[in-house]
């Protein structure tokens, strides 16, 4: 019975997709066979919701993730408390999915939760929390960002450098300058790219320094970037004069 309702709610209008074509066929058969026994749409929705709640405690993390995907499209008043509870899940992928679902709710109670999971032991969860801080659109405490300059995961540091380039926050120049000298070449490149995006004039000197970077791929990228920068004013000077009427 539980498996039957789980398949039905995965194909419900709220979620709108199934995990495979085989599942889709099975869903269709089960939905057809159970259509005669359904009472009302309200009772059916409640049954599905109850199954999703139960699946949050299922031993398989994939099932718990599917339940989260259902809940994130449910009424926020229902989903909020359930998603907060699943944040303590032992599986990091489940915690990531729960954080992403909470971020979509745009509720003020989510911000303190994001700050808490900035210190999660798994880098995937920390990245989800960092991304959520930027997506929430609230003013970010620079002290929270500074702690990631020495994060043990280069993946986390790279994500931060990238996210900083997507925002218009003031005062991030020193942070990006520091990250452009990171021990990981991918972090250095992400920081240089963000510097170039936000501070094109200030970043030129740092790009010139990076011409001697120890990573050959990064050196090539810097050389190509500086070449394109040098061509732009030349093209402007060589642009044809407008024709006189």
N, C-alpha and C positions, 0 to 999 in steps of 0.2 A: 504493500500500500504506500509506504513512504517513497519507494523508488518511483512509483507511478506519478505521484504528485510532484516529485522533484523534476521529472521530465516535463511535466505540464507547465510548471512555472518557469522553466528555462525557455519554453517556447511562448510564454505569455506575452501580451502586447507591451508589458513594462520592460521586459528584457529584449525581446525581439530577435534573438538569434540562438542557434543551437551549436553544439560543439562538433558535430559531424553529420554527414548525410545519413548514416545508419541511425543515429539518434533521431534525426528528423523523421525518418520513416516510422520508427518506434513510437515517437510522439504522436504522429498522425493516427496510428492505429489505436493507441491508448486514449487519445482525445475523442476519437470516434466512438469507441466502445463505452466510454464513460459519460458521453453526452446525455444519454437517456436517464442517467442516475443523478445528474446535477439538479440542484434545487433552484437557486437564484444566483445571479452574478455576485451579489454581496457575500453570500455564504461561501461561494467558490473562492473568491478573493481572500477571504479570511482563512480558509483552509490552506491556500497556497502560502499566505504569510506565516501561518503557524508552522508549516513545513520548513520555510526558510529560516525561521527562528531556531527550529530544532537542528537544522543543518549547520548552524554556526558552531555547534558542539560535535559535529561529525568527526570521526578520527582521520578522515582523508582531507588534507589541506585543500585539495582541488575542489572538493564539495563545499568547503567553507568559503572559498573564494567565489564560487558561483552564487552562493547565498548572499554574499556582500554585493555582488553585481546586481542582484535583484533588488536588494534593499536601497541601494543608492538611487534607484529610480522610483522609490516609494515616497510616501508622504514624509517630509522632513521631521515632523513631530513624532513619527513612528521610528524612522531610521536612526535618528541622532543617538539615542541612548544605546541602541543595540550595537551600532558601529563603535561607540566609545568602549563598550565592554570587550569587543573582539580585538581591540588594540593591544591587549595584553597577551595575544596569542603567541604560542611558542615558535611558530613558523614565520620567518621574516617576510616571505612573500605575502602571507596573509596580512601582516601588519602594514605592508606597503599598500596593498589593495584597500585596506580599511582607511588609511590616511588619505589616499586619493579620493575615496568616496566622500569622506568628511569635507575635504577641500571644496568639492563640488557643491556642497550644501551652503557655503558662504555664510555660515553662522558664526557670530562673535565668540562662542565658546570654543571654537576650533583653534584659535591662535595660541592659547596656553598649552594645548595638547601638542601643537607643532614644536613649540619651544622645548617641551619635555623630550620629544623623540629626536631632537637634534643631537642628543647624546646616546641614542640607541647603539647597541653593540654591533649591529649589522650596517655596513655602508649603504646598502640599498635603501634601508629605512631612513638613514640620515639624509640621503639625496632626496627622497620623497618629501621629507620635512623641510629641507631647504627650498625646494621648488615651491612647496605650499606657502612658505613665507612670502615669496615674491608674488605668487598668484593671488594671495589674499589682498594685496594692494595696500597693506598697512605700513606705517613707517617702521623700518627695521633698525634695531639697535646695532650699531657698528661693533660693539663688543661681542655680539653673537657671531658676527662674520669673522672677526679676528681669530676666534678659536679654531677655525677651519684652516688657517694658514699652515698649521702643523698637523692636520688630520693624517692619520696613518694610511688612509686610502687615497692614492692619487686620483682615483675615479671621483671621489668626493671633491677634491680640490679642483679638478678640471671642470666639474659641473658648476661649482661656485664661480670660477673665472668666466665661464660662458654666460651664466645668468646675470652677472654684473654688466656684461656688455649689452644685455637686452633691456636694461632699465635706465632711467634717467636720474638715478640717485646722485646727489652731490657728495663730493668728498671721497669717491672711490679710487681716485688716481693713485694715492700711495699704496693702496691695497693691491691694485693691479700691477703696479711697478714691482712690488715685492714678489708677487706670484709669477711675474715674467722671468724671475730668476730661480724658480722652483727646481728641485732636483730631477723632476720628471719632465721629459720633453713635451709630452702632450699637454701638461699643465702650462708650461711656458708658452706654447703656441696659442692655447686658448686665451691666456692673459694678454698676449701681444695682439691678438685679433680684437679683443674687447677694447684694448687701449686705442687701437687704430680706429675703431668704431666711435668711441666716445671722445677721444682726445687726439685727433689726427695730427695736429701740430706738435703737441707735447710728446707724442710717441715716436716721432721720427728719429730722435737721438737714440732712443732705446732700441729701435729697429736696426740702426747702424751698428750698435754694439753687438746685436744678435747675429751679425754677419759672420762672427767668429765662434758661433755656438758649437758645442761639441757634437751635436746631432746633425748629420749630413742632410737629412730630410728637412729639418727646420731651417738650416742654412739656405737650402734651395728655395723654400717658401719665402723666406725673408728677402732673398735676392730678387725673386720674381715680383714680390710686393713693392719693393723699393723701385724696381724698374717701371712698374705701372704708375707709381706715384710721380716719377720723373717725367713720364710721357704726357701726363695731363696738362701741365702748364705749357709744354712745347706745342701740343695740339691746339691750345687756345691761341698761342702766338701765331700759328700757321693757318688759323681759320681764315677763309676768304672774306674779304670785305663785302658788306651788303651792296647789292647793285643799286645804282642811283636811278631814280625814276625820271 
